[in-house]
Amino acid sequence: MLDSQELTTYLCQFITERRQALLDKVIGQRTRFVTVVLENIKQSHNASAILRSAECFGIQDVHIIEDENTWGTNKRVLKGAHKWLDIHRYKTKGVNNTEACFARLKAQGYRLYLADPSPEGVPMDEIPVHQKIALVFGSEQTGSSAYALQYADVKAHIPMAGFTESFNVSVSAAVALHSVLPGVRKSEGWALSESEKAALKLSWLRKSIRNVKMLEEKFYDLQSK
């Protein structure tokens, strides 16, 4: 079996040095230590804005639960951000998809922080960074499900100084990420492993190069001779 690094090296010749440097820079700042969970977001512009914020802040994985509302995109808001993310959708009929998502994340070592406007939980900027963090955001219309309220590990809030109780969900997600990530990046273990970086670079090269399938076929033909 051919080394994927050889394919990566081959494909790099089809992008500019500047583009390759940008890929390497962004990959170096990517993290799976923090992830975002969206539960039954109804408005496509809100979901798209959150994905865009997640990508801008260097988050790699976003989990989308679709028990009540189907995930939709708004291209004008999204600006292609989804292209660079790993999006995990939970939409199996007849099951509690929030339960499935939570079970998966807890098995991966995440602590689930449920965004909630009540001040009883931990402030977003005080979330401990010694364990992987999943930020959970509920529906902009009905809030978090009963299951999420019961089984999330901790409630987390954004301290408010005005009369209005809360931000729009997409603004809340951006503020939460901005609050949490500085501490995360000062801790250990937030960055991708070398194998994750290599796999992501190959994936992004494939998304960056025109006619990449034809070029890969040519590469394998050359290797077989």
Beta strands, then each sheet from edge to edge (+ up, - down):
strand 1: 34-39
strand 2: 61-65
strand 3: 86-90
strand 4: 110-115
strand 5: 122-123
strand 6: 132-137
strand 7: 154-157
sheet 1: 3+ 2+ 1+ 6+ 4+ 7+ 5+
end
